[in-house]
Amino acid sequence: MVMPMATLFMMLNPCISNVAVKKELHTPESDRSRIHLEFDISGTGLAYETGDHVGDYCVNLIEIVEQAGKLLNLPPRTYFSIHVDNKDGSPRSGSSLSAPFPPCTLRTALTRYADLSSAPKKSVLTPLASYASDPSEADRLRYLVSPTGKEEYA
């Protein structure tokens, strides 16, 4: 009798589970939030032991994904990849970004890889400016990370 191999879960092969318990640990008067989560891992073959680590891999709500897709004016099944070099293969000047995800459809990228619910980190705006096809958009991104653009970014 051959025993099936245990599934190895990792970032590219995550174990999908539902949140079973969610508790806010701060009081309503607090301006902070700390949430206690418990996950239902029954049927996954996983066993949690004290000291184990869990990473969360959140996805965007489909309504937000569809709205973002409409703003881009591209079909959700558009298959694409992000290149961090020039067409001739040479490194793009001023860029320190690596490809953030593998080739996929627009729907997959917006669902799994894009944070559509918050502003981008300032540290990403400068390298992102090197990818802007419109020079005025590149200037705007650089302005937002500058001391004079601080108020507008917030």
Order of alpha helices (4+ residues) and beta strands (2+ residues): beta-beta-alpha-beta-beta-alpha-alpha-alpha
